[in-house]
């Protein structure tokens, strides 16, 4: 609160006064500033009188007054302190008068900064009750008093925390009592002041009813807040804030507070309280269960299904009919948050689940398609790897040359041609270069090996994806959906428009599958066809087939690049998890004679939901590959 020389207490300087001064006043809390029902309490007027007397004693007139009411001195970020610093920088002022040094700062660093700012403006700091000045002894006293003020502040904070911890441990209420209770002040038989918490007879019945109503599960928080307002519940008035209806956040905080069942929480520790509980513990815990049920809407299709109209995610919500039955729905998040103009209506979750399951029934490969795709992919991988044969040959020759150098160095050392230190240095250099080359060689082979492994896993999944999905739990179904789809759009007529992730987008493409079948036929009869003469029509067909094959192989290269690195790891891990989860839930199969775990997994996958013979005698995954 800034006052200029026209309305500051004591008026402006007289015509005979040569020096001008500003006065700074501060109290730490709002209670101090309003104590006794007065506009400024008791402390601020007392500080003002002392500062004016000090100004008169040094022959200065106070031209401006700055008051921080209810501001802590542990920080320099105080409104009127900042205004005072700006004022003295733009006005000719000789003194800054404070009642005590600790009114200015209780932090040594802030005290130094404020003092330097005043001195740079040509202003001397004067204390009304302490003998500080610019002399060496005055500066020493200033430093001592500032250090004492900081110690007092820090020690006070420690003592307050210790006292509050002890109060909470003994069951006392920390701070202001929540809605439904009132802070009470009384005296015991010896006249000692006793602070306690009592029930608010006006508001406690409404709070008790709110817990009982919400525990039934028939109310949402917004409905409960509206009903409490209609019943007349409002917050207690304060000197600065009038009474008003409870906000949604206040109602939620009230329902989650253990204070109402008789507990006090301080710094994460719960203590039995001395106050009277408003609700029974059983009711409070039932309320927490209802809150959890309303707030946690998790489902394995979350993050996979999207609105087909606006493209927003679909979120889970629960609706209850008049008989108390709860129905889970998917609703458009864009419409729910009013971010879009979407008119998509809610759809039952079980309907979307059934549609997804039906879609999995159409996702798969016949044995012929699987064999054709595997053969074409294998040939493509060989072609891609052969395309880098020149670089691999160069790397291999470099490695052979370095190994030869290693051998010659050892022979020269044994012949006493080079000393041991030179041998060690050269060996270190060669080993470092060999390590680098080996990493590059392994990376060349490893990337293609990883991609082939991932595509093999994906083909294994497509052997009987519907059977796998039907036997999965919710967690594994989430993994299946994350592996197969990037998004699944639910249209207004509840049909699905899926977007497949790589490499499934390629493997499930009808054109690619047709090209693979054509490639397989060509590969089987290649020798015979090459020996036969082609007619012009045959030549035209072969040219068309070549173009289709070239386009398909180009997409295969893109798919190969899409399943390396992080995506390959994700797909591999998800596929392995799916395999193991399904194997855990299907009946135990006959033991594998070879004892290879991957073989048993492959048999489990082929047998899950299979309509083939009971012995599941198809080839093993470990033996199939490409």
N, C-alpha and C positions, 0 to 999 in steps of 0.2 A: 504494500500500500504506500504509494508515493505521495508526499505533500510538498508543494513548493512554498516559497517564502511568503506567499499571500495568505495561505491558510494554515501554515505550520504553527504549532503551539509555540508561543513566545514571540511570534512575528518575525519580521526581517531585521537586518542590522540597522543600527542607528547611523546617523550621518557621521558621527565621530568614530564609528567602528571601522577599522582598517582591514580586518581579517574576516574571511567568510568560512563557514564550516557546514558540513552535512552530518546528520545524525542517523545512526543505524540501530534499529531495535529488532529483537527477535525473541520468540518463545518457541519451544520445541513441539508442542501439541496444540490441537484445536481446543482441547479442554482448558488449557491454561489461558488461551485467548478469549474464552467465553465464560470463565469462572465467575461465580457470583451473579450470573445473569447480566453482567455488564457487557457493553459492546467490545471492550478490549481487555476484559478481565482485570487482574490486579498488577501483573508483572510489567506489562507494556507502559502503563502510566507511570509506574515507579521508575523504570529505565529512562523514560522521557524527562522526568523531573531531574534525575541525576545528571543526564547529559546536558540539559540546559544550564544547570548550575556550573558544570565544568566549562561550558562555552563562555559563560559570563566571567569565570575566574581567569581565563586566558585571553579575555578581551576579544572574543569572536562572536559573530552572530550566525545563528542557524538559518540557512536559506532553503534547505530542503531536508525532508525527513523520509526515510525508507524503512518500511516495517514488513518483516516476514513473520506472519502469524501462523504458527503450526508447521514450521519448516525445520527439519533436522540440520544440525551443523556438520554432520559427518560427510556431507556432500556440498560442493560449491555451486551446484545447479539450483539456485534459489532465485525466484523472479526479481525481487526487489534488490538483492545483492548485485545481480547482473545490471539492473537499471542504474544502481548507484555507481558502478564502475564506469558505465557509459557516460553518466552525468559528469563525473569529475574529469573525464577526458575531454569534454567539450565545454566546460565552464571553469572559470578561474576560482578555485577553492583551495584554501590553505590547510584545513583540518578535516579529518574524518573521526567523529567521536562515537565510541561504543561504551556501553556500561562496563563490560569486561571483555577480555580477549576471546574468551570462549563463546561470546555472542557472535563473533565473526567467523570462527572456524574451530572445530574440534578434531581437525586433521592437520598434522604438521605440514604435509605437502601443500594442502590448500591454503594454509596460513601463509606460507612462504610466497605462493603464487599471488594471493590477494595483496600482500604487503608490497611485493614488487610492482604490481599494477598501480597501486596508490602512489608509490614513490616515483614511478616513471611519469605520472601525471602531476608531480610536484605537490602531493598531498601527504601530510604527516598524520600517522595514526595516533590517536589519543584515547586513553582509557580513563573513564570517569572514576574508577576505584583502584587503579593500579598505576604505579609510577613508571611508565614506559615512555621512552623518547629515543632520539637518534644518538644519544651518547653511548659509549661502550657498555656501561653498566645498565643503561636502559634497554639496550638491545639484548644483553644477556638475560635480563629479567623477562623480556618479551619471549625469548626462546624457551626459557624455563616454564613460563606460564602456558605457552602453547603446547609444550610437551606434556605438562600436567593435564591440560584439557583433553588431549588425545588419550592419555592413559585413563582418565576418568570415564571417557566415552566407551572405550573398549572394555574396561573392567565392568562398567555398568551393564553393557550388553551381555557379558558373560554371566554376571550375577542374575540378570533377568531370566536368561535361558535356564539357569540352574534352578531358580525359584519356580518357573513355570513347569519344568520337568517334575519337580517335587510336588507341585500342586496337582498336576495330572495324575501322578502315581498315587496320590491320596484320594483321587476321585473328584477333584474340583474341576470346574468348568473354566476353560481358557478363553478369555475374551468375552464377547457379547453372546448371550444366550440365543439359540436359534428360534425361529418362529414357533410359537406354541409354549414358549417359556419366557420368564422375565427375570432379569437380574434384581435381586433384593438385597437391601442393606438393613441390618438390625444390630442390636447390641445385647451382649450376654448380661448375666447378673452382676458382673464386675464392671460393666460399662464399656467393655472392649467391642470394637467394631467387628461385626461378622458379615461377610459377603457370601451370599448363597444364590441358588437358582430355584424358583418356584414355578408351578404351572400357571400359564396365562388362562384364566378362567374363561375369557372371551374367545380365545383362538384354539385352545387345546382340544375341545370337542370336534372341531372341524378337522384338525390334523389327524386325530384318532380315526374319524370316519374315512378320511382319504386313504389311510393305510389299509383299512378293512375292505374298502371298495376296490382298490387296485389289486389286492390279493385275490379277489374273485376271478380276475382275468377278463372281466367284461368291459374294462375301461382302458382307453389310451391316455397318455399323459396330457395331450391337448384337451381331450374331453373332460378329464379330471380337473384341469386348471379352470376350464370354463364353468364347471359345476361349483367349484370352490368360490369362484367370483360371484356366482349367482347366490350362493349361501351367505355371502357377506364377509368372507375371509379376506383380509388385507394385511399388508406389512405394518409393523408398529411405526408410528411417526417418530421422527427425530427433529432436533432443532433446525437442521438444514433440509430435510426431505420430508414431505408429507406422506401420509399413508396412501398406499396404492395396491392394486391387485397383484397377486404373485405371478411372476413371469414363468414361462415354461421351464427355463433353466433352474429357477428356484424350486419349482415343484420336483423336478428330477433330482436335484441335489438333496432335497428333503427326503425323498423316498430311499435314497442310497445311504443316508447318514445313519451310522450305528448309534448316534447319540439318543435317538428316540426309543431304542430298546434298552437304554441304561448304560451305555459304554461311552468312554471318553477317549478320543484318539489324539495323540500328540507325537509328531515326528515319526509317524508310521507305527507307533506302538499303541495297542488298545489296552485301556485300564477300565476296571469296573467303576462306574460313576456313583456319586452320592445323590444325584438328582433322581426324582421319581420317573420311572419309565412311562412313556405315553402309550406304547404298544407292546404286546407280548412278543418274546423272541420268535415264537413260531410264526406269528403274522409277518414279522419283519423278514424272516428268511423266505417265506412264501412270496413276498413282494419282490425279493431279489431274483427268485426263480422266474417270475412273470417278466421282469425286466430283461433277463437274459433271453427268454424265449422271444420277446418282441424285438430285441436289438440284434440278435445273431440270426441272420437269414442266410445260411450257407447252403450251397447245393453244388453238386459236381458239375452241373452245366453252366454255373456262373462263369463269365469270362469267355464262354464259347458261343452262346446264342445272342443274336443281335436283332434289332427291329428291322424288318424288311422294308418298312416305309421310309424311315428317316436315317437308318444306319446306327442309331444309338444302342448302347448296351441294354440288355434286358435285366432288370433287377427283380429280386424275390420280395414278395409281400404276402401277408396272410390276411384273409378275410374270414369273418365269423358270421354265421347265420343266426337267426333268432332262437335256434335250438342249441346253440353253443358249439356247433361243429365248425372246425377250422379248416379252411381250404387254402392251400398255397397256390399263388399265381405268379406268372412272369408278367411284369409290366414294363413298358418302355421308359427308360430313365430320362430320355429327352422330354417326353410328355410330362412325366412326374415332376421334373424340375422346371418345367415350362421354358426350356431352352429352345424348343422347336415347336412347329405348328402341327406336330404329329397327332393323328386321331386314332392311332392303333389301340384297340381295346385289349384288356388283360386276357391272358390265356392260361388255362389250368396247366400246372407244371406236369401233371401226369400225362396230359395230351402231348406235350412236347417230348417227354421221355419216350412215349410210345412211337412217335414219329421218328425219333433218332434211332430207336431199336429197329424199326422197319427199314430205315435207310441202310443200317449195317447189314441187313439181310440181302441187300442188292450189291454190297461191296464185296468183291472177292475175285478170285481167278480160278479158272478151270485148270486141271493138270496140264492140258495142252498149252494154255496161255502162259502158265507159270514156266514151263519148259522153254517155250519160245522166247519169253522175255529174258530168262536167265541166260540163254545162249547168246542172244543179241547183245545183252549188257556185257557179258564176258568178252565177246569179240571186240566191243567198243573199248573196254578197259585195256585190252591188249593193244589196240590201235593207238590209244592215247599214250600208253606207256612206251610203245615203240617210237612214237613221234619225238620222244625226248632221249632216244638212244644215243644220239651224238653227244649230248651234254653229259649223259651218264658215262660214256666211254672216256671223255676228257677227265672227268672226276676220278674214274678208276685208274687211268694212266698216271694222274698226279699222285694218287695214293701209292701205286706200285713204285713210282720214282722215289718217294720219300722213304718207303720201307727199304729200298735198295741203298739209299744214303745211310740209313741207320746201320745196315749190315757192314758197309764199307768203313764207317766210323769205328765200329767195334773191332774190325780187323786191323785198322791203323793203330788203334790204342794198344791191342795185344802185341803189335810189332814195335811198340814204343815210339811211334811216329808222331803222336799228339799227346800232350799231357792230360791228366784227369780233369782239371778245371775246364779246358776247352771242350772235352768230351761231354761234360755235364751241360754246358751252355748250349752246344749243338743239339744234344738229345732233347733238351727242354723245348727248343725251337721246333724241332721235327715233331715232337709229341703234340705240341699245340696245333700245328698245321694238320696233323693226322686227325686229331679230334674234330677239327672244323670240317674236314672233308667227310669224315664218317657221319657227322650229323647231317650234312647235306645229302649224302647218299641214302641214309635212313629216311630222311624226310621225303625224298622222291618216291621211294617204295612205300613208305608208311601212309602217305596221303591216299594213294590209290587202294592200298590194303584196307584202310579205314572206310573209305567210300564203298568198297565192295562188301565189307562186313555189314555196313549199315543197310545197303540195298538187299543183302541176303536176309537180314532180320525183317525188313519191310515185306519182302516176298513171303517170308514165313507167316507174318501176321495176316497177309491177304489170303493165305491158304484157307483159313476158316475164321475170319474176323468176327462174323456174327456169332459163332459158337463161343469164341473168347469173350465177347462183350456181354453175352447173356449170363456168363458164369462169374463175371467180375463183381467185386464190391464197389462202393461209390468212389473210393480213392483210386482204384485201378481204372474205373471208367473215366475218371478225369484224365488220367494219363493217356488212355486210348484216344480221347477227343483231342487232347493237346497234340498228340502225334499225327493224327489224321487231318485235322481241320486247322485253318487259321481263323475262320469265322463260319457260323451257320446262321443265315438270315431266316427268320420266321415271317412268312408273308401273312397278309390279312386273312387268307383262306386257310391258314395254318399249314400250308405246304412249306417245304424246306428248300433253301437255296444255298448249298454248302460251297465253301471255298477251301479246296484241299491244299495242304502244305506240301512242300517238296520232301521226298521224291514221289509222294502218292499222287500228286497232280499229274505227273508223267506216267506212272505205272497204271493209273486208272483211265487214262485217255483212250477212248475207243480207237482213234486213228493210230496211236502208238501200238496198241494191242494188235490191230489189223496188220500193221507193218511188221510186227514181230512174227506173226503167223506166216506172212508172205516170205519174210527172211528165212524162216525155218524151212519152208518148202523149197526155197531156192538153194539153201545150203545142202539139203539132203539130196536133191537131184542135180547138184551143180556140175558134177563130172559128166553126167549123161547129157545135160543141156549144152554143155560146152562142145560136145562132140557132134551135136546135130546142127545142121544148117538152119539159120533163122530166116523166116519170111519177112517182108517189110512190116506186116502187122505185128509179128513177134518182136521185131526191132523196136517198133513204136511202144509196145507194152513194156519192153525192158527199159526203155528210156524213161517212161512214166514211173516205173518202179524205182529206178535209180534216183529220180528227183524226190520221191516220197522218202526213200531211205536216207538221202542226204539231209533232208529237213529233220527227220527223226533223230539222226545221230547228232545233229547240231543241238537239238533240245537235250539229248543225253549228256552232252558236254556241260550244258548249263545246269542240269540236274546234278551232275557229278560235282561241280563247283559248289552247289548249294548244300551238299551233304558232307562237306569237309569242315574241319575245325569245330567250333562250338556247337553248330547244328548237329553234326555227326555225333558228338558226345551226348547231346540231349536225346536224340533218337535212339542211340544204342542203350542208354541207361533206361529210358522209358520202356523199350522193348523187353529188356531183361527183366525189369520189374513186373511187366505184364505177364511174362512167361511164368515167373516164379509164383505170382499171386494166383494165377489160374491153376497151376499145379498143386497149390495148397488146398484148393476148394474142390477139385474133381477127385473121384475115387482113385485109390492107389493103383497104378498100372503094373503090368508085369515087369520084373526087374530087367534091366538092360544087361545082356551078357558081357558087353565090353566094359560096363561100369563107367561110361563117360557121361558126365552130367548133362552136357549139351544134347546128347542123343536122347536121354530121357525127356528133356524139355521139348525137343522136337516131336517126340512121340505123343507127349501130352497135348501139344497144340493140334496135331492132326487128329487125335482121337476126340478132342473136346467138341461135342455136338456133331460129330461126324456121322454121316449116314452110311459109311462104308462098313466093311466087315468088322467083327468084334475083335479080331486079333491085331488090328492096327498094324498090319505088316508092311506099311509103306516105307520107303528108304529113310534113313536117319538124316537129321539136319546136318550133323557133322560130316556125313558122307556125301551130301547132295551138292551144296554150294552152287557154283556156276558150271 
